[in-house]
Amino acid sequence: MEDIFLSRRSVRRYQDREIEAEKLQQILAAARYSPTWGNLQCQELIVVQDAGDKDKLSELLSKKNPATICAKVAPVVIAVCGNPKKSGYYNDKQVTRYSHWFLYDLGIISQSICLKAWELGLGSVIVGSFDHKAAEELLKIPTGYELVSLIPIGYPDHQPSAPKRRGIEEFVHYGTFKQD
């Protein structure tokens, strides 16, 4: 089996083909087991399949966002949101040094979704540049919850090339951070 960590790419163009219900359920099952801070499971997912809702969501992406079309034509868009008070907080008191655990937790579930989709032969891309407030209204996300990203998913109609990556020796430090 091909290593999904090495082969996975952000895919923004999809075939006109629906995703089988069992594949979607496998993606959601993989997301379910994503680790979270204190196992508090702050995440909430909204599966958007209605063409009209996907059209409206795509209109909320920033004007030059290359994902605008894919958010419209992908058979599925997963909205990743959650309750920040359920990540890095305990009894309504912030207990972590930084309040970024919420984004960290939602980043992990987003990665789980994308890797499982890739393993199943599907492409995806994590989209973060859009009008979050308007999208939260459209998706009826309640007060106290935040929408962080949208993930269009579908069968790729192309194989994007690998982006250039830094070598391991350029970003891994042993013992202490060593700066040139």
Secondary structure, 3 states (H helix, E strand, C coil): CCCHHHHCCECCCECCCCCCHHHHHHHHHHHHCCCCHHHCCCEEEEEECCHHHHHHHHHCECCCCCCHHHHHHCCEEEEEEECHHHCCEECCEECCCCCCHHHHHHHHHHHHHHHHHHHCCCEECCECCECHHHHHHHCCCCCCCEEEEEEEEECECCCCCCCCCCCHHHHCCCCCCCCC
